[in-house]
Amino acid sequence: MNFLNYWRETRSRLDQELRCQIPMLFSALPPPQIKTIQQIIRDGKRVRGCLVCLINNALGGKTEDALPRAIAIECIQAASLIHDDYVDEDIIRRKRPATWTVEGPRRAVLLGDVIFATAIQSMVELGNEDGATVARAIATVANGAYQELSWQMDGGEANLLEAGIYDRIIYLKTGALFGAACQLGAIATGAPQETSASAYAFGTRTGEAYQIADDLQDFITLWEHPQEGLKKLSPLLPALNYFCHRTGLALPHYPPHRQKAWHDWCQRIGEDFINCMEGELNLRLQQAESYIESLPDNPYTKMLSKAPAKIATMMYRSVPLPSTVYQAL
């Protein structure tokens, strides 16, 4: 079995477990709200939940022990998307109306809070280490969402030169929850703290690669379809700034409505910029793989070594990843 086959099988099992477990996890809610949660969680990629299970299997654990932790991670991911969609004013999620457009902003935010709190409760009931792991993950993701919003609203353009802003954003936004997923997989086996820390680092780098792939996709959209790409210009500015500095390019100061100016700039720097982003993506993939070198040599670990690159390709929505990234597959 390769990673993609493993992911498909695990995704199917997680979907089944979520259908069964959500009514029990949220039994204090009225049936209509339970149905809403089921709709919110439906159709997710289950990448993070899959990593919980795969790390667990690679360390010799039982999938049954990983499943409750995978469900908690998927609930946390779903709750974060409820909040993100409202804050970003996104009205579509997975080809359906975003939760806040159906439930209203207040009910949607509170429902997200209920899901977060329930995930923490379910993990605390498994063990203190599980509870602490998910609590830290939720706090870190919330910190990232707040910092990103503050950066956008409080004159972030003036702070673009701040050292490490892009590394921090992609860790807080995406890396930390991937890291928590992998750490939970290790905890489920009773692995020593050193192994658990390596699993967290593996997940973190995988999540960061996933986010860089998303930013690379957004840049290519800006490059090829400026009218569509400019809608995401502000969130993309930290990435643009970071990779401009890496390539010795200057970030322009055109206002977003100057589409032709942005398009012309993208055309001038496009290939150099993409090559630099590919290099950073490949670096994260190599770093991720280095953290699992000490894991037992078995088929699950072999799949795990391929997982970061495969997962990065999942984020690429409209065109294939460049050939240099495929070399890492």
C-alpha positions in Angstrom: 0.0 0.0 0.0 1.2 3.5 -0.8 0.4 6.7 1.1 -2.5 7.8 -1.1 -4.2 4.4 -0.8 -3.7 4.5 3.0 -5.1 8.0 3.1 -8.2 7.0 1.1 -8.9 4.0 3.3 -8.3 6.0 6.5 -10.4 8.9 5.3 -13.3 6.5 4.7 -13.0 5.1 8.1 -12.7 8.5 9.8 -15.8 9.6 7.9 -17.7 6.6 9.3 -16.3 7.2 12.8 -17.3 10.9 12.7 -20.9 10.0 11.7 -21.1 7.7 14.7 -19.2 9.7 17.3 -20.5 13.2 16.7 -24.0 12.6 18.2 -22.4 11.2 21.3 -19.7 13.9 21.6 -22.2 16.6 21.3 -25.2 14.9 23.0 -25.9 18.0 25.1 -26.9 19.9 22.0 -30.3 19.8 20.3 -30.6 17.5 17.3 -30.6 20.4 14.7 -27.2 21.6 16.0 -25.8 18.1 15.9 -26.9 17.9 12.3 -25.2 21.2 11.6 -21.9 19.9 13.1 -22.2 16.8 10.9 -22.6 19.0 7.8 -19.7 21.2 8.8 -17.3 18.3 9.2 -18.5 16.4 6.1 -16.3 16.2 3.1 -13.0 17.1 4.7 -9.7 15.8 3.4 -8.9 14.2 6.8 -5.2 14.7 6.2 -4.5 15.6 9.8 -6.6 12.7 11.1 -4.8 10.4 8.7 -1.4 11.5 10.1 -2.6 10.6 13.6 -3.3 7.1 12.5 -0.2 6.7 10.3 2.3 7.8 13.0 0.5 5.5 15.4 0.8 2.6 13.0 4.5 3.4 12.3 5.2 3.2 16.0 3.5 -0.2 16.3 0.2 1.2 17.8 -3.4 0.1 17.2 -5.6 2.1 14.9 -8.4 1.8 17.5 -6.3 3.9 19.9 -5.6 6.5 17.3 -9.2 7.0 16.1 -10.5 9.1 19.1 -7.5 11.4 18.7 -7.9 11.7 15.0 -11.6 12.6 15.5 -10.6 15.4 18.0 -8.1 16.8 15.5 -10.7 16.8 12.7 -13.2 18.6 15.0 -10.6 21.2 15.8 -9.8 21.8 12.1 -13.6 22.1 11.4 -14.0 24.6 14.2 -11.1 26.7 13.0 -12.6 26.9 9.5 -15.9 28.2 11.0 -14.0 31.1 12.6 -11.8 31.7 9.6 -14.6 31.9 7.2 -16.4 34.5 9.3 -13.3 36.6 9.9 -12.3 36.4 6.3 -15.9 37.0 5.1 -15.6 33.8 2.9 -19.1 32.7 1.9 -18.4 29.3 0.4 -16.7 26.3 2.1 -16.4 23.0 0.2 -18.9 24.1 -2.4 -21.5 24.9 0.3 -22.5 28.1 2.1 -20.1 28.9 4.9 -21.5 28.2 8.3 -21.8 31.9 9.4 -23.9 32.7 6.3 -26.4 30.0 7.3 -26.4 30.1 11.1 -25.5 33.8 11.5 -22.1 35.1 12.7 -22.9 34.9 16.4 -24.3 31.3 16.4 -21.5 30.2 14.1 -18.7 31.6 16.3 -20.3 30.1 19.4 -20.7 26.7 17.7 -17.0 26.8 16.8 -16.3 27.4 20.5 -18.4 24.5 21.5 -16.5 22.2 19.1 -13.1 23.4 20.4 -14.1 22.9 24.0 -15.6 19.4 23.3 -12.4 18.3 21.6 -10.4 19.4 24.6 -12.8 17.6 27.0 -12.7 14.4 25.0 -8.8 14.4 25.0 -8.5 15.2 28.7 -10.7 12.2 29.4 -8.2 10.1 27.5 -5.2 11.5 29.4 -3.5 14.7 30.6 -0.9 14.6 27.8 -3.6 14.3 25.1 -5.6 17.2 26.7 -2.5 19.4 26.9 -1.6 18.7 23.3 -4.9 19.7 21.8 -5.2 22.7 24.2 -1.8 24.0 23.1 -2.8 23.4 19.4 -6.0 25.4 19.7 -4.2 28.2 21.5 -1.5 28.3 18.9 -3.9 28.3 15.9 -6.0 31.1 17.6 -2.8 33.1 18.2 -1.9 32.7 14.5 -5.4 33.8 13.3 -5.3 36.8 15.7 -1.8 37.9 14.7 -2.6 37.5 11.0 -5.7 39.6 11.3 -3.9 42.3 13.4 -1.2 42.4 10.8 -3.7 43.0 8.0 -5.7 45.6 9.9 -3.0 47.5 11.8 -0.8 48.7 9.0 0.9 45.3 8.4 2.6 46.6 5.3 4.8 48.8 7.5 6.0 45.7 9.5 6.8 43.5 6.6 10.5 43.7 7.3 10.0 42.1 10.7 12.3 39.1 10.9 10.7 35.8 10.7 7.1 37.0 10.2 6.4 34.5 7.4 7.9 31.5 9.2 5.9 32.4 12.3 2.6 32.8 10.3 2.9 29.5 8.6 3.8 27.7 11.8 0.9 29.3 13.8 -1.7 29.0 11.0 -0.9 25.5 9.8 2.2 23.8 11.1 1.1 23.6 14.8 -2.1 21.6 14.1 -0.3 19.2 11.9 2.3 18.8 14.6 -0.3 18.2 17.2 -1.9 15.5 15.0 1.4 13.6 14.7 2.2 14.1 18.4 -1.2 12.5 19.4 -0.4 9.6 17.1 2.8 9.0 19.1 1.1 9.6 22.5 -1.5 6.9 21.6 1.3 4.3 21.6 2.9 5.4 24.8 6.0 6.5 23.0 8.8 8.3 25.0 8.8 12.1 25.0 11.7 12.3 22.6 9.8 10.3 20.0 6.7 12.4 20.6 8.7 15.5 20.0 10.1 14.2 16.8 6.6 13.3 15.6 5.5 16.9 16.4 8.4 18.3 14.4 7.7 16.0 11.5 4.1 17.2 11.5 5.0 20.9 11.9 7.3 20.8 8.8 4.7 18.9 6.8 2.0 21.5 7.7 4.4 24.3 6.8 5.1 22.7 3.4 1.3 22.4 2.9 0.9 26.1 3.6 3.8 27.1 1.3 2.1 25.0 -1.5 -1.1 27.0 -0.9 0.8 30.3 -1.1 2.5 29.2 -4.2 -0.8 28.3 -5.8 -2.1 31.8 -4.8 0.9 33.4 -6.4 0.4 31.5 -9.6 -3.2 32.6 -9.6 -2.1 36.2 -9.2 0.4 35.7 -12.0 -2.0 34.2 -14.4 -5.3 35.7 -13.4 -4.6 39.0 -11.6 -8.3 39.9 -11.2 -9.0 36.8 -9.2 -5.6 36.7 -7.5 -5.8 40.2 -6.1 -8.7 39.1 -3.9 -6.1 37.3 -1.8 -3.3 39.8 -2.1 -3.3 41.0 1.5 -2.9 37.6 3.1 -0.3 36.8 0.5 1.9 39.8 1.3 4.0 38.1 4.0 4.9 35.3 1.5 5.6 37.9 -1.3 7.8 39.9 1.1 9.7 36.8 2.4 10.5 35.4 -1.0 11.3 38.8 -2.5 14.0 39.2 0.1 15.2 35.7 -0.6 15.6 36.5 -4.3 16.8 40.1 -4.0 13.6 41.5 -5.5 11.7 44.6 -4.3 8.1 44.3 -3.2 6.0 46.9 -4.9 3.8 49.3 -3.1 0.9 49.4 -5.6 -2.6 49.6 -4.1 -4.6 46.4 -4.7 -6.9 48.1 -7.3 -3.9 48.6 -9.7 -4.4 45.2 -11.2 -2.3 45.9 -14.3 0.7 47.1 -12.3 0.6 44.0 -10.1 0.2 41.8 -13.1 3.2 43.4 -14.8 5.3 43.0 -11.7 4.3 39.3 -11.4 5.3 38.8 -15.1 8.7 40.3 -14.5 9.5 38.2 -11.4 7.4 35.1 -11.9 9.9 32.3 -12.7 12.5 33.5 -10.2 9.8 33.8 -7.5 8.3 30.4 -8.2 11.8 28.7 -8.2 12.5 30.3 -4.8 9.2 29.1 -3.3 9.8 25.6 -4.7 13.1 25.6 -3.0 11.6 26.5 0.3 8.9 23.9 -0.1 11.4 21.2 -0.8 13.5 22.3 2.2 10.5 21.8 4.5 9.8 18.4 2.9 13.4 17.3 3.5 13.3 18.6 7.1 10.1 16.7 7.7 11.6 13.4 6.5 14.7 13.9 8.7 12.6 13.8 11.9 11.4 10.2 11.3 14.7 8.6 10.5 14.8 7.0 14.0 11.3 5.4 13.6 11.1 1.6 13.2 11.8 0.4 9.7 8.4 -0.8 8.5 5.9 -0.2 5.6 4.1 2.5 7.6 7.3 4.5 8.1 8.0 4.2 4.4 4.6 5.6 3.6 5.2 8.3 6.2 8.4 9.4 4.5 6.4 10.0 1.3 3.5 11.7 3.0 4.7 15.3 3.3 5.2 15.6 -0.5 2.0 13.9 -1.3 0.1 16.1 1.2 1.6 19.2 -0.3 0.3 18.2 -3.7 -3.2 18.1 -2.3 -3.2 21.8 -1.7 -2.4 22.5 -5.3 -5.8 23.2 -6.7 -5.7 24.1 -10.4 -2.3 23.1 -11.8 0.2 20.4 -10.9 3.1 21.2 -8.6 6.3 22.1 -10.6 8.6 19.3 -11.6 11.2 20.1 -8.9 8.6 19.3 -6.2 7.6 16.1 -7.9 11.2 14.9 -7.7 10.6 14.7 -3.9 7.6 12.4 -4.3 
